[in-house]
Amino acid sequence: MAFPTHILPSVFGILGNIISFCVFLAPLPTFYRIYKKKSTEGFQSVPYSVSLFSCMLLLYYGYLKTENGMMIITINAIGCAIETAYIVVFLIYATRESLMYTIKLLVLFNIGSYGLIVITTLLTSQGSLRVMIVGWICAVFSVCVFAAPLSIIRLVIRTRSVEYMPFSLSFFLTICAVLWFFYGLLIKDYYVATPNVLGFVFGVTQMILYMIYKDKKKQVRPVVQPQDGPAATVVDLGAILEMKEKAGVDLGAILEMQEKAGSVAGDEAVGEKKEEVTAKVSLGLDGEKTIMPTFA
């Protein structure tokens, strides 16, 4: 009995939905940590805003398609809900600076750019032409999103460490690209299929690099240069938080000793010691070294 090939698009579409849903849930540990710490701890909102924008574009594209658009609509509707939840949690616990930056980002991309695309395509085109225009926009944006791992690949090669590139995520992203490529190919939607070729190439590249560098000793991480505005940077948050915690404990103990000695040395001398200790602790944090504050 011949296999009914007409169900293949549905099979690949359903599998693509399942794997994509798992990928959308990948940041859950990060946001659980934010919830527990009541702080965003230097995490950036850019990936979630960009992901939301991508889901909104594809949702609009799926809505415009007269056929074979249901699989695209379902997963991107779920993606919009999940990414919105991530952003809401981020805004609740973000610092004032991160909060303002995230709001500006949402207004620029998710309201301004998306609204402009929708209004322009609705007013200037119709039918298959509108689908083609939105399809090209989605394809170009998807290529830009798939090119984002280049920064991670460069970091892995420079540091010879796969600490910031988990194999499981690279594997599932690769499988996701394969499934959506075949889905787009089977329904003859090349706006869906073509960008996933690039996603597959980057995914395989990441897995190859993981196999090469997984047993290598970690090298010194690149120094993070100060920037004029917020940017997506990779830093060892665990080490920094541990250093801050140690510094806070040591500084508290020293200040307590100074208060006890205040009756002998006087308030003015104690104030000078506090400033000296604080300066040494700050130097230690900036230099990424655990320097114990001393009275010398």
C-alpha positions in Angstrom: 0.0 0.0 0.0 1.5 3.3 -1.1 2.1 6.0 1.5 -0.4 8.8 1.2 2.0 11.7 0.3 -0.8 14.3 0.6 -0.5 14.1 4.4 3.2 14.9 4.4 2.7 18.7 4.7 0.5 18.2 7.7 3.0 15.8 9.3 5.9 18.2 8.9 3.8 21.1 10.0 2.7 19.4 13.2 6.2 18.3 14.0 7.5 21.8 13.2 4.9 23.2 15.7 5.9 20.8 18.4 9.7 21.4 18.1 9.1 25.2 17.7 7.0 25.2 20.9 9.9 23.5 22.8 12.3 26.1 21.4 10.0 28.9 22.6 10.1 27.4 26.1 13.9 27.3 26.2 14.3 30.7 28.0 12.0 29.5 30.9 15.0 28.8 33.3 16.3 32.4 32.6 13.0 33.9 33.6 12.5 31.7 36.6 15.9 33.0 37.8 14.8 36.6 37.2 11.6 35.8 39.2 13.5 34.3 42.1 16.1 37.1 42.2 13.6 39.8 41.5 16.1 41.3 39.1 16.9 41.0 35.4 20.6 40.8 36.4 21.9 42.3 33.2 19.9 40.1 30.8 18.8 41.9 27.6 15.3 42.2 26.3 16.4 42.4 22.6 16.1 38.7 21.7 12.5 38.5 23.1 11.4 41.7 21.3 12.9 40.5 18.0 11.3 37.1 18.4 7.9 38.7 19.1 8.3 40.9 16.0 9.1 37.8 13.9 6.1 35.9 15.3 3.8 38.9 14.5 5.1 39.1 10.9 4.6 35.4 10.3 1.2 35.5 11.9 0.2 38.2 9.5 1.6 36.3 6.6 -0.2 33.1 7.6 -3.4 35.1 7.9 -3.0 36.4 4.3 -2.4 32.9 2.8 -5.6 31.5 1.3 -4.4 27.9 1.9 -1.8 26.0 4.0 -1.6 28.9 6.4 -3.0 27.2 9.5 0.3 25.6 10.7 2.0 29.0 10.5 -0.8 30.7 12.3 -1.0 28.2 15.2 2.7 28.2 16.2 3.2 31.9 15.8 0.1 32.7 17.8 1.6 30.6 20.6 4.9 32.3 20.1 3.4 35.7 20.4 1.7 34.7 23.7 4.9 33.2 25.1 7.2 36.1 24.1 4.7 38.6 25.4 4.8 36.9 28.7 8.6 36.9 28.8 8.6 40.7 28.0 6.0 41.4 30.8 8.1 39.6 33.4 11.2 41.4 32.1 9.5 44.8 32.5 8.3 44.0 36.0 11.8 43.3 37.3 13.9 45.5 35.0 15.9 48.5 36.1 14.7 51.9 35.1 17.3 52.1 32.3 16.4 48.7 30.9 12.7 49.4 31.3 12.9 52.6 29.2 15.1 50.9 26.6 12.7 47.9 26.2 9.7 50.2 25.9 11.5 52.2 23.1 12.3 48.9 21.4 8.7 47.7 21.5 7.4 51.0 20.2 9.9 51.1 17.4 9.6 47.4 16.2 6.5 45.8 17.5 4.2 48.8 17.1 5.8 51.3 14.7 7.5 49.0 12.1 4.8 46.3 12.3 2.0 48.8 12.0 3.7 50.4 9.0 4.1 47.1 7.3 0.5 46.1 7.8 -1.0 49.5 6.9 1.2 49.9 3.8 0.5 46.4 2.4 -3.2 46.7 3.1 -3.5 50.0 1.3 -1.1 49.5 -1.7 -1.6 45.8 -2.6 -4.1 43.0 -2.7 -4.4 39.3 -3.3 -1.4 37.3 -4.4 0.7 40.5 -4.6 0.1 41.3 -1.0 1.1 37.8 0.0 4.2 38.0 -2.1 5.3 41.3 -0.5 4.7 40.2 3.1 6.4 36.8 2.2 9.5 38.6 1.1 9.6 40.8 4.2 9.3 37.7 6.4 12.0 35.8 4.4 14.4 38.8 4.7 13.8 39.2 8.4 14.1 35.5 9.0 17.5 35.5 7.3 18.6 38.3 9.6 17.4 36.3 12.6 19.2 33.2 11.5 22.4 35.2 11.0 22.3 36.2 14.7 24.3 33.0 15.8 27.3 34.4 14.0 28.2 36.3 17.2 28.0 33.1 19.3 30.1 31.2 16.7 32.7 33.9 16.8 32.7 33.9 20.6 33.2 30.1 20.7 36.1 30.3 18.3 37.8 33.1 20.2 37.4 31.6 23.7 37.6 28.0 22.6 34.7 27.4 25.0 31.1 26.2 24.4 29.8 27.5 27.7 27.4 29.9 26.0 26.3 27.6 23.2 24.4 24.6 24.7 24.3 21.6 22.4 20.6 20.8 23.0 19.5 24.3 21.8 21.6 24.1 18.7 20.3 20.6 18.0 16.6 21.5 18.3 17.1 24.7 16.3 18.6 22.6 13.5 15.8 20.0 13.6 13.3 22.9 13.6 14.9 24.4 10.5 14.8 21.0 8.7 11.1 20.5 9.5 10.0 23.9 8.3 12.2 23.6 5.2 10.4 20.5 4.1 7.0 21.9 5.1 7.6 25.0 2.9 9.0 22.8 0.1 6.0 20.5 0.1 3.4 23.3 0.0 5.6 25.2 -2.5 6.0 28.1 -0.1 9.6 29.2 -0.7 9.3 32.2 1.6 9.1 29.6 4.4 11.5 27.1 3.0 14.4 29.3 1.8 15.4 31.0 5.1 15.5 27.7 6.9 18.3 26.5 4.6 20.5 29.1 6.3 19.1 28.1 9.7 20.1 24.5 9.0 23.7 25.6 8.0 24.2 27.6 11.1 22.7 24.9 13.3 25.1 22.3 11.9 28.0 24.7 12.2 27.2 25.2 15.9 27.0 21.5 16.6 30.4 20.9 14.8 32.0 23.6 16.9 30.5 22.1 20.0 32.1 18.7 19.2 35.5 20.4 18.5 35.6 22.6 21.6 33.6 20.7 24.2 36.7 19.2 25.8 38.9 22.2 25.4 40.1 24.2 28.4 38.4 27.5 28.9 40.4 30.5 27.8 40.2 34.0 29.2 37.0 35.6 28.2 37.0 38.6 26.0 36.9 41.9 27.8 33.5 43.6 27.6 34.1 47.2 26.4 31.8 49.9 27.8 29.2 51.2 25.3 27.2 54.3 24.9 23.9 52.5 25.2 22.4 49.1 26.1 23.7 46.2 24.0 23.4 42.4 23.9 26.7 41.3 25.6 27.8 38.0 26.9 29.2 38.2 30.5 29.8 35.7 33.3 26.8 36.7 35.4 27.4 34.0 37.9 30.9 35.1 38.7 30.0 38.8 38.9 27.1 38.1 41.2 29.3 35.9 43.4 31.9 38.6 43.6 29.3 41.2 44.5 27.9 39.0 47.2 31.4 38.4 48.7 32.3 42.0 48.5 29.0 43.0 50.2 29.6 40.5 53.1 33.3 41.6 53.5 32.4 45.3 53.4 29.6 44.8 55.9 32.0 43.1 58.4 34.6 45.8 58.0 32.1 48.6 58.5 30.9 46.8 61.6 34.5 46.7 63.0 34.9 50.3 62.1 31.8 51.3 64.1 33.2 49.5 67.1 36.4 51.3 66.7 34.7 54.6 66.2 34.9 55.6 69.9 38.7 55.5 69.7 39.4 56.8 66.2 36.6 59.3 65.9 33.9 59.7 63.3 36.1 61.4 60.8 38.7 58.6 60.7 36.0 56.0 60.3 34.5 57.9 57.3 38.0 58.0 55.6 38.3 54.2 56.1 34.9 53.6 54.6 35.8 55.5 51.4 39.1 53.7 51.1 37.5 50.2 51.5 34.7 51.0 49.0 37.2 52.2 46.4 39.2 48.9 46.8 36.1 46.8 46.4 35.0 48.7 43.3 38.4 48.2 41.8 38.1 44.5 42.4 34.8 44.2 40.7 35.9 46.2 37.6 39.0 44.2 37.2 37.2 40.9 37.5 39.4 39.7 40.4 38.3 38.7 43.9 40.3 41.2 45.9 39.7 41.2 49.7 39.5 44.7 51.1 42.1 45.5 53.7 42.9 48.4 56.0 46.5 48.8 54.6 
